């Protein structure tokens, strides 16, 4: 599934109509969730049928496209099914009991309620929300009009701090012919450097949030000084939202480009399968770990690895930093010790490079064993 995104150009009346559609989606999702809480044995199909009942009972819900109402019920069922799955798997801690939504920012249409014009630069929404015809602003290289309409499975309107966007979910796959490099690499994620590979190369940690922190703090203070529900407070919140959005986009851009470069230059990649949700429980390092966005980067590594058809292997992180990559001796060291010194073989190197070599060895061994079993 490919997602094409464009910014929307319209007037204030159309933006207000989009906001109203988003509120209707939130209303239907919360009503479906309330039905599941109050009644026993409610299924996904029951929630789908309940959408028609809501449309009859509430005139504003009728204006939203019927399939968009069903997509809203699907959101409620997704939260419910995830809760059920966590309970079945006996997930430790909280199971994620579904909560009512109060900050929804998107509305999703399926294959009706909208019409894409042949030029691929305008879209018209045809349901009763009166959104109308909007211009698509985006990369000219994105040619959504090249796909048959049957392949566009979802159209999603998204509200962000800097405007409104439309996303097209296209039922298509993307393949890239990989040029072999005979280069196998292990990477160790870190905070001093974003990652260190098994050859000693490092990528600098950009620390986008740290760099923008002073500006964000100032914008937070400006919001707190404004009277609640005033227009000035709304303006201040919008400026704050844009600052956070910029940091988020910087992280996304860095993760994509770094992952693409790594995958393009490698034939095999091994990385630590880190439990990031547990790591951020360390309050001394939580902000730095979140700022590094390891999870986002590794998800793009896996995505590009699948596109290039190269193995991307997650290995257990236990003892990768403690074991000596030269002789295998366990050399215990705290996080503050940045140099690996082996008392047995005398190997001296950066601890992250030592860990990357161990990660590559683990990944290569596991890959070889899997290949031999398959063969």
N, C-alpha and C positions, 0 to 999 in steps of 0.2 A: 504494500500500500504506500503510494507516494502522496505527499501533502504539498500543494501549491498555495502560497499565501500572497495576498494582495492587500494593499491599503485601500480603503473606500473613500471616495470623494463624493460628498452629498451636501445637502443643506441642513440647517438646524432642525427643521420639521422632520426630516428623514431620520436624523440621529435620535430624536425624541421617540419616534416610532420603534426604532431598534431597542431603545431602553425599555419601552413598554412590552415588547415581545420577550425580552430577557426576564422581566418581572413575572410574566405569565408562565414562563418555563419554570421559574423558581416556585411559583405557587402550585403548579401541577405536581412537581417533584415532591414538595412538602406534603401535599394532600395525599399522594400515593403512600408516602412513608407513614403518615398518620393512620391510613387504612390498614397497613400491615401491622402497626402497633396495637390497634384496637381489635382486630379480628384475628381469629386463629386459622392457620392453614392457607394463607393468601399466597397465590402463585404469581409467576410473571405474567401469565395470560390474564389473570384477574385484574392486575394493574393496567394492562393494555385496554381491557374492556371498561375499566373505571374512567379512562380518559373521555370516552363518549358520554358518560354520565355527567362528568364535570362540565363538558361543553354545553349540555342541556341546562344545567343548573346555573351556570355563570356565563353571561353574555360576552364578557371580555375574553373568556377562554375559547369561545367559538371562533373568534377572529383569527386565532393562530391555526396554521395548517394542521390537518389531522395527523399526518406523519410526524410533524414536529412535536405534537402532543405525545405521541407514542415514544419518541426519542427521549422526552422528559421523563416518562415512566421508566424507560430503560435505565436512566441515571439512578433513579431510586432503587431499582432492582440490582444494579451493580453494587451499590453500597450494602444492600441486604445480603447478596450472595457472597461478598467478600467477608462479611461478618460470620456467615455460616461456615465458610471454608476455614477461617481461623479457628473456629470452635472445633471443627472436625480434626484439625491438625494439632489441637492442644497447644496453640501458640502461647508461649509464656507471656505474662503481663496482660495488658489490655487487649481485648479482641476486636476493637474498632466498632463498637455498637453504632449503628447509623444515627447521624445527627441531622437536625433540620438546618437547611441552608439559608444563609442571610446575605451572602455576598456573591451570588451567581453573576457571571459576566459573559455568558455566551448563550446562543440559541442555535440548535442544530436541525437542519432540514435533511430529509432523505432524498428521494428522487422526484418529489413533486413540491409545488409551492415556489418555484424559482425557474427562471429561464435565462440561459446564457446566450448573448447575441453572437452572431457568426464572426464578428471581428475579434471576439475574445477580450474586449476592453470595456464591456458594460454587462451588468447583470440586473435583471428585473425580478422583484419578489411579488408574486401574484396573489398571495393570500389576503385576508382581511385586515392585516396590520398596517396597510398603507405605507409600506417602506418605499415601494416604487423602484425607479431606475437609478442605479448607482454606477459611477465610473470606477474602474479598477486601475490602481496605480501600482506599478511594480516593475520588476526586472523584465526588459523586453525579451530576454532569452527564455523566460517562462511562457510557453505557448499552451495555455490550457485548452484553447480552441482546437488543438490538434487531436485531442482525445475524443472518441465517440461519447455521446451523452450517457450511454449505458454503463460506461466505465467509471463515471463520476458517481460514487456511492453516497457521499455526504457533502453537504455545504454548511459550513459553520460560521456564524457571525460572532466576532469576538470584540469585546470592549477592552481597551488598554488605556494607560494614562495619557498617551499621545494621540488617541483617536480610535477609529473603528477599522477592523480588518475582516476579511473573508478568507476562509480556508476551504480548499477543494481536496477531498480525499479521493484519490484516483486508484482504481483497482489495476495496478500495473507493477511490474518489478523492474529493478535496475541492475544491470550487470556490467562489470568493467573487466576487460582483459588484463590480467596482471602480468607484468614483466618480471620474470624471475631474477632474483638478486643473490641467491644462495646465502642469505643473511638471516640468521636466527638471533632473536634478541629477547632478553628478559628485562622487565622494567620494575623498579621499586619506587612506589609512590611516596612522596615526602612533603615536608613543609618548608625546609630550607631551600631545596630545589623541588620543582614540581614533580619531576621524576628523574631518576638516574638509571641508565641502561647498563647492560652487562659488559659494555666496552668502555665504560667510564664517562660517556657523554651525558651531560645534564641539560635540562630545560629549566630556565628560570621561572620561579613562581611569580605570576604577575600581581597577585594581591590586589585585585580590583576594589574590593570593599574597603580595605585599609586605606587605599589612596583617596577614596571618595568619602571617607568616614567623617572628616571635619565638615564638609559641605552638608552631608546628610544630617549631622547633629544640629547644624544651624537651621536647616529647614524644619526639623522636628520642633525646635524651640519656637520658630515662627508660627507653626500650626497651633501649638499649645497657648500662644498669646492671643489668638483670635477667638472671638465669641462663637460659641457653638451655634450651628445652623445659620451662620452668617455667610454672605457671599465671599467675603475675604477669606474665611476659613476654607471654603471650597477651593478657592484659587491656591491657597497655601498647600492644601492636600494634593492638588494636582501637580504642583511643582515638586513636592516630595515624591509622589508616585513616579514622575518622570526620572528623578534621580535614581531611584531603585531600578527602574526599567532599564536605564543605561548600564548599570552594573550587571544586570542579568544578561543583557545582550552582549556585553563584553566577554562575560564568561562563556556564553554559548559560542561566540565566534572563535575564541581561543581554543575551546575544546574541539570544535570541528576541524579547524586548520591543523592543530597539533596531531590529532588522531589520524587525519588523512595523510599527513607527511610520514608518520610512523608506519602506517600500513603500506603505503606505496613503496617504502624503502626496505621492507622486510618480507620474508617468506614464512616466518613463524614468529608468533609473539606469545610470551608467557607473562602473566601478571599475578599479583597476589589477590586472592578472593577475600577482600577485606569486609568486615561487618561494620560499615560506616555508621549505621544507626547506633551501634554500641560505642564506637569511638567518640562520637560527639557528646556522650555522657560525661566525658572528662571536661569539666567546666573551664579548665585552664587553657585547653586547646580547641574548644568547640567552635569558636568563631573562625579560627585559622583553618580548621578542617573544612568547615562549611564554605569558606571563601575560596578554598582550592578547587572545590567541585570535582572531586575524584570520580564520583559516581557518574556524573554527566560525561566526563572524558572517557571512562571505560565503556559506557554504553555506546558511544560513537566508535570506539575502537572495535567493538564487536560488530557494529553495523557495517562499517567499512570492510572489516575482515570477511564478512559474509558476501559483500559485493565483489570483493577481489578473489573470493574462494581460497583464502589462506587460513590455516588453523590459528585460532586465538584461544589460548588455554589458560584457565584460571586454576591456580594451585593453592594448596593450603598454606596460610602464612606462618604457621608454627615453625619457629627456630630458623627462619630464613636469615635473620640478622645475627643470631647467636652462633650458628655453625660456621666453621672456617671453610671457605671455598677451596682451599688448597689441600687440606688433609681431613676435613670432616670433624675436627675437634670442636666440642661445644665451648665457646668462649663467652661467658656471661658478661653483659655490659648494660649499663643503664641508658636511658634515652639521651642523656647529656653527653655520653661518650661517642664522639663522631668518627673515631679512627679504630679500625679493627687491627689488633695486634695479637697474633697467634703465638703462644709460648712454646708450642710444639714444633711447628715448621718455620716459624719466624716470619710468616707473611704479614706485611703491613700495607693496608689500603683503606680507602674511605669505606665506612660501614655500609653506605647505601650501594656502592658498587659491589661489595662482597655479597650483599643480600640479592642484588640483581643477578649475579652469577649463579647463586643457589636456586633462585626462582627459575632461571633458564634450564638449569640441570633437572630440576623436578619436572618442569613442563616437557622437556625433550624426552625424558625417560617415560613419562606417562603417555606421550604421543606415540613413541616407538612401541610400547606394549600394546596399545590399542590397535596400531597398524598391524602388528604381528597377529593379534587375535582375529582381526577382520580377514587378513590374508589366509 
